[in-house]
Amino acid sequence: MRLLEERIKKDGQVLGEDVLKVDNFLNHQVDPELMAAMGEEFKRLFEGAPITKILTVESSGIAPAVFAGLAFHVPVVFARKHKSLTLQDNMYSATVYSYTKKVNNHISISKKFLNENDRVLVIDDFLANGQAVEGLLEIIDQAGAQLEGIGIVIEKTFQKGRELLDQRGIHVESLARIAAFEQGEVVFLDENNEN
């Protein structure tokens, strides 16, 4: 998605060898017009899939997930990272390791918002090592729901997340695919270099 790539080039900040900071438009301050365009692109990419729910993890996945939900006209459910006092029982849960923060997060979703009748599209902000997505897949399995696909805003192709999902035969679409960070700059995966 050219619009997203341009925004990453303009406002993204490379930190070290494997971290991209996009807090200017995605995960601290949110650009709603960009989110709306991404929601429409996810709708186009998964056109025809019988999606009944959009699923994500709080908090950075919520904005793109909500706009995807708006495009599909379906509810958005997000996994909470901390148990709320109002959400104690009847939960699906999984443990997700955050490489960025070096901590395990316990994510959970109320059983009343996800069940075996749901056809789910997972939307997340980043795909790197695939831990957040794996946690959501575990919850989808617990609910007996059907995964229709995974939509990613920014994929780091040099990390193992996509490979793990491809091995499972999962339909994955990423709006921006990063091949590398070189000298503090983002290098996008050129379609000519794809396998």
ZIWOUR-V486644 format. One record per residue. N is the residue number from 1. PSI is psi in whole degrees, 0 to 359 (* if undefined). Layout:
n:N psi:PSI
n:N psi:PSI
This chain:
n:1 psi:106
n:2 psi:318
n:3 psi:316
n:4 psi:316
n:5 psi:318
n:6 psi:320
n:7 psi:322
n:8 psi:315
n:9 psi:320
n:10 psi:313
n:11 psi:349
n:12 psi:151
n:13 psi:121
n:14 psi:128
n:15 psi:114
n:16 psi:213
n:17 psi:347
n:18 psi:13
n:19 psi:133
n:20 psi:120
n:21 psi:121
n:22 psi:38
n:23 psi:350
n:24 psi:336
n:25 psi:349
n:26 psi:311
n:27 psi:25
n:28 psi:295
n:29 psi:137
n:30 psi:132
n:31 psi:103
n:32 psi:329
n:33 psi:320
n:34 psi:318
n:35 psi:320
n:36 psi:318
n:37 psi:321
n:38 psi:320
n:39 psi:317
n:40 psi:324
n:41 psi:319
n:42 psi:321
n:43 psi:316
n:44 psi:317
n:45 psi:330
n:46 psi:23
n:47 psi:135
n:48 psi:343
n:49 psi:137
n:50 psi:62
n:51 psi:131
n:52 psi:342
n:53 psi:146
n:54 psi:135
n:55 psi:138
n:56 psi:182
n:57 psi:140
n:58 psi:153
n:59 psi:334
n:60 psi:339
n:61 psi:347
n:62 psi:313
n:63 psi:307
n:64 psi:328
n:65 psi:319
n:66 psi:319
n:67 psi:330
n:68 psi:318
n:69 psi:320
n:70 psi:317
n:71 psi:322
n:72 psi:347
n:73 psi:45
n:74 psi:160
n:75 psi:155
n:76 psi:130
n:77 psi:131
n:78 psi:140
n:79 psi:132
n:80 psi:145
n:81 psi:340
n:82 psi:142
n:83 psi:131
n:84 psi:155
n:85 psi:334
n:86 psi:354
n:87 psi:79
n:88 psi:314
n:89 psi:172
n:90 psi:51
n:91 psi:146
n:92 psi:142
n:93 psi:159
n:94 psi:162
n:95 psi:133
n:96 psi:128
n:97 psi:130
n:98 psi:112
n:99 psi:327
n:100 psi:317
n:101 psi:352
n:102 psi:42
n:103 psi:156
n:104 psi:133
n:105 psi:138
n:106 psi:118
n:107 psi:150
n:108 psi:153
n:109 psi:136
n:110 psi:138
n:111 psi:339
n:112 psi:348
n:113 psi:0
n:114 psi:129
n:115 psi:184
n:116 psi:347
n:117 psi:352
n:118 psi:142
n:119 psi:114
n:120 psi:136
n:121 psi:120
n:122 psi:132
n:123 psi:132
n:124 psi:159
n:125 psi:316
n:126 psi:148
n:127 psi:113
n:128 psi:275
n:129 psi:352
n:130 psi:11
n:131 psi:316
n:132 psi:315
n:133 psi:317
n:134 psi:319
n:135 psi:317
n:136 psi:323
n:137 psi:322
n:138 psi:318
n:139 psi:319
n:140 psi:317
n:141 psi:316
n:142 psi:323
n:143 psi:345
n:144 psi:15
n:145 psi:169
n:146 psi:126
n:147 psi:127
n:148 psi:338
n:149 psi:175
n:150 psi:126
n:151 psi:127
n:152 psi:136
n:153 psi:304
n:154 psi:122
n:155 psi:132
n:156 psi:100
n:157 psi:345
n:158 psi:1
n:159 psi:169
n:160 psi:356
n:161 psi:311
n:162 psi:319
n:163 psi:317
n:164 psi:320
n:165 psi:321
n:166 psi:322
n:167 psi:332
n:168 psi:0
n:169 psi:28
n:170 psi:137
n:171 psi:113
n:172 psi:133
n:173 psi:128
n:174 psi:137
n:175 psi:329
n:176 psi:128
n:177 psi:117
n:178 psi:127
n:179 psi:325
n:180 psi:165
n:181 psi:118
n:182 psi:120
n:183 psi:44
n:184 psi:9
n:185 psi:150
n:186 psi:131
n:187 psi:116
n:188 psi:150
n:189 psi:118
n:190 psi:134
n:191 psi:333
n:192 psi:340
n:193 psi:356
n:194 psi:149
n:195 psi:*
